[in-house]
Amino acid sequence: MRRSAEVALTCCLLALFTPQAAGWGFKGHRVIGEMAERRLAKKHPRILEEIAGLVGPGVHLATLATCADEIRDYARQREKEIETPAFPSTCLLTPVEVRSRFQKTANWHFINIPVTAPTNLAQACPEDCITKRIDSFTKQLKDTNLGRKDRAVALMFLTHLIGDVHQPLHAADRNGDQGGNQVFVRIGKDTRRLHSAWDTLLVEGTGRSLLSEQDLIELLSDPQFDGAIKKSNKSATSWAWESYDIARKIAYRDVPLRMTTFEDPIVLPDPSYRDRATHHVRKRLYAASVRLADTLAKALGR
């Protein structure tokens, strides 16, 4: 019993303090997947048949949307010899496949474009990053010469990474803070890393305003969010630059440069920071769902 309690505590601490936390968190990714699937059902119902042919009947985008984080975290914990729960069977891969083929995927989830000295993406992504992976997996999904399993895995990663690239702090870095992962902030009564605030706190709300997945889906169904989509921006690169711009102008706004700890966070003006940031978070969730649906429709359309 004591060993189980120690493992549970370790996992909780890792979730709170490990850098490069999951983009949008569990709820945000599931909402993106669910909204994308609803869009496909309305506009491209045949594409859902193509998806079912790859991943199997009854497997939904909302379920697949969190798998890339499951893969990354499972591999990371195995590498650190931390006891891990069973790898979820809904994520299309076996533990052996994760260890042999997807042991190093952490860099796939972000691109660190310096906020203080903007650069081109080739410099920000010299080897591997989220924009390159989105392009690569899109090509794999289109390629009917590949086996069904490889294309299904490509779809699974796309469902997650298109969500991640729309999280502003997955496309920016300020003085080596890893997209706000090294900066502790307090918004209202809540203290956490700046990155985590954008992943979860600003998605879900707090206290009485805590939003369920269905609440978020209903909220984002408002036509006002149509304006969140720039029609000319149709590539992963352009989506990353959108996120970078929001990070620079909104996420880092009112966040001074200084050393922080959990015990000594930067206190952000609330509710002004929360309200401004939440508006952009919701627009990015919506944009991610539309672009995920459109990407899958183009890749699987005949």
N, C-alpha and C positions, 0 to 999 in steps of 0.2 A: 504493500500500500504506500509505504514511504517513497519507494522508487517511482511509482506512478505519479505521486504528487510532485516530486522533484522534476520529472520530465514535463509535466503540465506547466509548472512554474517557468521552466526554461523556455518553453515554446511561447508563453505569454510575453516574457521579457524580450525575446527575439522579435516578436511582432511589433513591440513598442519601440525598440531601440535600434534595429538593424537598418542601415542605410538602403536606399533604393527600394523603398516599400512599393507595394503593388499599386500601379496606376489606377486611379478611380476606386480602388478597393473592390470588394466582392459585389456590393450592391450596384455600384456604378457600371461595372462591366456587364452584369446581368441585364440591367436596364437597356444598355446599348444593344445587346444581343436580341432582347425581346422586341424592341422597337424596330430593329432592322428586319426581323422576321415578319412582323406585322406589315411593314412596308412592302416586303417581297410578296406576301400573300395578297396584297391589294393590287400591286402593279405588275408583278412577275410571278404568278403562282407556279408556273412550270419550273422555275428555278428551285423552288422548294422540293420538287420531285428529284431534281438533279442532286441537291444536297443530301436528301434521304438516301439516294443511291450510293453516295460516297460514305456517309457516316453511319447509315443504318436508320431504320424507321424509329420514330419517337425520340430521336436525339435532337435537342433544340439548340439554337445558337446561344441562348442564355446560359445553357449548361457548359457549352464549349468555351464561352467567353472568359472563364476564369482559369482554364487549363494551363495556359502558358506560365502563369504564376505558380501553379501547383508543380509543374515540371521544374521550374527554376529553384523553388524552395526545397523540393524533395532532393534534387541533386546537390544543392548547397549543404543541406543538413547531413546527407550521406557523407559528403566530403569532410565535414567537420566531426564526423562520427557521433552525431546527435541522433538519439533514437527517434525514428520517424513513424508516423501512422502509415497504414497501407496506402499505396498510391491509388487514387480513384480510378475505377475501371471505366468511368464515363469519359475519360480523357484520351481514349483511342490507343494509348501506348501501354506497354508493360513496364514494370520497374527495370527489367533488363535492358529494354530499348532506351529508356531514359538514361541509364548509366553508360550505355555504349554509344549512343548517337546524339544525346542532348545534355551532356554533362555541363557544358559551358554555354549558357544562353542568357546570362544576366545582361550583357551589353546589347542584346537585341531589343530591349524595352525602352531605350532612350537615346537621345543625342544631346550632348552638352555644348550648346552654342554659347560662348561667353557673352554675358550681358554687358559687361563693361568695355568689351572690344569685339564688336561683331565681326564675324569672319564668314568665309564661304563654307558650305557644307562639306566639301572635300577635306578641308582642314579640321573641321569639327568631327568628322567621321573618317579617319584615315584608313581604318581596317573594317570594322563591323559596327553597325548601329541600326536603329529602328527603321530609318528610311531605306537603307539597303535591303533589310530583311523583308519589308513590305513589298518592295519591287520584286525580290526573288521569289517570295511565296506566291505572289500574284501570277508570275510566269509559270510556276509549277502547277498552280490550280488550273490554268488554261491548257496545259500540255496534256492532251489525251493519250499521248504515248507513254506517259508515266503510269505506274500501277495505281490502283484505286487507293491503297493505303497511303502512299506518298501524297496523293492529291488531297486525301482527307486530312492528313496532318497539316498540309499547307493551309487548308481552309480553317482548321482549328487555330493555328497561329495568327492568321489574318484577322480572325474574329476578335482576338485580344489586342494585337498590335495596332490595328487601326483605332481602337479605343485609346490606347496609350499615347499615340502621337498627338491626340487632341487634348491631352492633359498638359497645360502650359509648362509645368515644371518638369516634364519629361523632354523638354526641348531647350532647356536653358541651364546655365551655370553662372553663379556669381562668386568670383574669387575662390573657386574650388569647393563650393558648398554642396556639390552634387545635387543640383536642382532643389535646393532648400532642405536637404536631408541633414545638414550640419547646423541648422539654425532652429533653435527652440523659440516658439512664440506662444503668447497667451491671447486667446480671443474669448472675451467674456470670462467665464470661469474655467475654460478648457485650455490646458497646456499640452502642446505636442510639437513635433517637428513641423516646420512650414510645409514641407512636402506632404506630410500626412494630413495636415489641415485641408489641403486641396484634394487629396485622394478621397477622404471620407467625411470629415466634419462638415465641409461646405456642401457636400452632396446630400448628406442625410439630415442635417439640421441637428438641433439638440432639444432636450426637454420635451415640452408639449408640442413643439413643431417638428419632432422626429418624423421623417417621411419613410413610408414603406416603399417597396419597389413599385407597387401599383399606384401609390400616390405620385411618385416621380413620373411614371408613364403617362398618367392623366394630365399632369402639369405640363409635360413636354409635348402633349398633343395639341396645345394651343397654337393657332396659326402664326402668332407673333414670332415664333422661333424660325419661321421660314427665312427670315432675314439673317439668320446666323450662317447661311450658306453663301459663300462667294462662288458664283457659277464658274468663274474662270479658273479657280483653284481646284485642279483635278488630279494632282499628284501628291505622293507622300512628302515630297520636298516642300511643296507649297503649304501643306497642312502643318509641317514642322515650323515653317516661318510664321504662320498665323499664331501658333502656340507660343513661340519665342516672343512675339510682339506683345501678347497678353501677359506673359511672365514679366517682361521688362516694364510694362506700363501699369500693370495691375497687381500681380502677385508680389512683386518686390517693393511696390509702392508702400511707403510708411514703415519699411523694414530697414532700419539703419544697419550699417556695417559695424559689427562688433562681435566679440566672442560671447557665446551664450552657453548655458547649461539648462537642464530641466528645472533646477532650483532657481535659476536667474534668467528667465526668458525675456524676450522683447515683448512688451505689452502693446498690442495693436489697438488702434481706436475702434471701439465697438459701440454702436452697430455699423458705423460707416464702412469700415473695412469689410466686415462680413456681408453687408448688403451689396456692395459693389462687386466683391469677388463671387458671391453666390450667383449673381446675374450672369457672369461670364462662364461659370461652371456649367450652368444649365444650358447655355448656348452651345458649349463645346460638347456636352453629352448628346444633344440633338444633332449637331453637325456630324459627330462620329457615327451615329446610327444611320443617317442618310447615306453617308459615304461608304459605310460598310455594305449596306444593301446594294448600292449602285456598283461597287467593286465586284461583289459576288455575281450580280446579274450580268455584267460584262464578261467576267471570266468564264461563266458557265453557260452563257447564251450561245445558241447555235444559229 
